[in-house]
Amino acid sequence: MREGDSPFWERIESVFIEAIGCPGPDRAALLDERCADPRLRAEVESLLAAHDTSERFLDVVESCEQRDD
């Protein structure tokens, strides 16, 4: 990361944190509103996809553990 990119990454973090609490349609509207820069939106969407995938994985693991009990 270049030194000049710090505000950009801070913005990514801010939008990401705000977006993870939004359901699908609301999330899309939030990203439309907050991400005029396509680079910003792409980074946030990438983080959201990874976050959503990890949440589903953890749900599956938890479900398997409950069946074993």
N, C-alpha and C positions, 0 to 999 in steps of 0.2 A: 504494500500500500504506500502510495506517495503521500508526503506530508500534506499537500493541498487537498487530498481526498478525505481528510478527517471529517469535515462537516457533511460530506456526502454519506459516509458510513454512519454518522450519527443520525442522519435523516432516515436511512434505511432501518436502523434499529427502532427509531421512534414509530415509523409507520408499521413495521412488523409487529411490535408490541401491541399497537392499537388494533391491528387486523386479526390477530390470533383469537381475540374474543368475539369476533363477528361471524355469524352464520353466512353461508354461501352468498346469497343475493346481497346482503348488507355488506359483505366483504368486497364484492365486486364494485359496488357503489363507492365504498370508501377508497378503494384503489383508484377509481376513476377521478375522484375528487382530489386525492393527495399526491398522485403520481403523474404530473404533467411530463416529467422527464422519462422517456421510455427505458433508459438504463436503470433508473430508480425502480420502476415497476418490475422490470425483469429480475432484479436482485431480490426484491421483496417477495415476488411470486415464487422464486426458487426456494427461498427460506421457508415460506408457507407450505410449499409442497413437501419439503423434507420434514417439517414439523408435523404435518397431517399424517404422513406415512409412519413416522415414529409413534404417534399416538395410536394408530390402528394396530401396529405391531404389538405395542404394550397391552392393548385390549385383548388381543389373541392370546398372548402369554398368560395374562391373568385368567382368562376363561379356561385355558388348559390346566392351570394350577388348581382352579376350583373343582374341575372334574376329577382330579386325582385325589381330592380329599374325601 
